[in-house]
Amino acid sequence: DLGNLSILVLEKHLLVRKLLSDVFSEFGFATTFSTSDPVVAYDFFRNMTTDIILLDWTPDLDGLKFLRQVRNAPDSPNPFVPAVVTSANTDLNFISTARDDGMTEFLAKPVTARSIYRRICNLIENPRPFIRVGQFFGPDRRRRSASSVGEDRRQLMAAE
């Protein structure tokens, strides 16, 4: 039941924002707020309960700067909020940068209603613990649990 959830959409293109708002309405979200302005998005985030963030990352819209603010700003009301980064750039270095800045999930554009729904279900059904290590704060990057640590763990994962 998504009827009690609120989603914040930071997306450059008006048409995509409108389509996403319609999709989230069909999914049953209680509140969908969308904007192309990171300052407006952060103001909404600070003042309204936000359960999930869907953010765009393009040369014209630095969604990762917004995400770093959500994760690390002293006035962030919920640095643990799940954040899904969307982008047409699927280069491994690009995705790694988003991961290192604290994203929870990544969706390659163009997105479908089905792919968004699956990601949201995964966020709800499999919440990831957050960690702080050095300068990093965000969801634990590890997706599988291994039965051992250190050198043996590396051998175990290489055998899989």
ChimeraX attribute file (.defattr): number of C-alpha atoms within 10 A of each C-alpha:
attribute: neighborCount
match mode: 1-to-1
recipient: residues
	/A:1	7
	/A:2	15
	/A:3	11
	/A:4	10
	/A:5	15
	/A:6	19
	/A:7	21
	/A:8	24
	/A:9	21
	/A:10	27
	/A:11	26
	/A:12	21
	/A:13	12
	/A:14	12
	/A:15	10
	/A:16	14
	/A:17	18
	/A:18	14
	/A:19	12
	/A:20	21
	/A:21	20
	/A:22	13
	/A:23	18
	/A:24	20
	/A:25	15
	/A:26	10
	/A:27	14
	/A:28	16
	/A:29	17
	/A:30	13
	/A:31	20
	/A:32	20
	/A:33	17
	/A:34	24
	/A:35	19
	/A:36	19
	/A:37	15
	/A:38	21
	/A:39	11
	/A:40	13
	/A:41	20
	/A:42	18
	/A:43	10
	/A:44	16
	/A:45	20
	/A:46	15
	/A:47	10
	/A:48	14
	/A:49	16
	/A:50	20
	/A:51	18
	/A:52	21
	/A:53	25
	/A:54	23
	/A:55	30
	/A:56	25
	/A:57	21
	/A:58	15
	/A:59	7
	/A:60	9
	/A:61	18
	/A:62	17
	/A:63	25
	/A:64	22
	/A:65	13
	/A:66	20
	/A:67	23
	/A:68	19
	/A:69	17
	/A:70	23
	/A:71	23
	/A:72	17
	/A:73	13
	/A:74	9
	/A:75	11
	/A:76	15
	/A:77	16
	/A:78	16
	/A:79	20
	/A:80	20
	/A:81	18
	/A:82	23
	/A:83	27
	/A:84	24
	/A:85	25
	/A:86	25
	/A:87	19
	/A:88	13
	/A:89	14
	/A:90	14
	/A:91	8
	/A:92	9
	/A:93	10
	/A:94	13
	/A:95	20
	/A:96	13
	/A:97	12
	/A:98	22
	/A:99	20
	/A:100	17
	/A:101	21
	/A:102	29
	/A:103	28
	/A:104	24
	/A:105	19
	/A:106	18
	/A:107	21
	/A:108	14
	/A:109	13
	/A:110	10
	/A:111	14
	/A:112	13
	/A:113	13
	/A:114	10
	/A:115	13
	/A:116	18
	/A:117	14
	/A:118	12
	/A:119	16
	/A:120	19
	/A:121	13
	/A:122	13
	/A:123	17
	/A:124	14
	/A:125	9
	/A:126	9
	/A:127	12
	/A:128	18
	/A:129	11
	/A:130	14
	/A:131	14
	/A:132	10
	/A:133	7
	/A:134	6
	/A:135	8
	/A:136	16
	/A:137	19
	/A:138	25
	/A:139	23
	/A:140	16
	/A:141	15
	/A:142	9
	/A:143	7
	/A:144	7
	/A:145	8
	/A:146	12
	/A:147	8
	/A:148	12
	/A:149	11
	/A:150	7
	/A:151	8
	/A:152	12
	/A:153	14
	/A:154	12
	/A:155	12
	/A:156	13
	/A:157	11
	/A:158	8
	/A:159	7
	/A:160	5
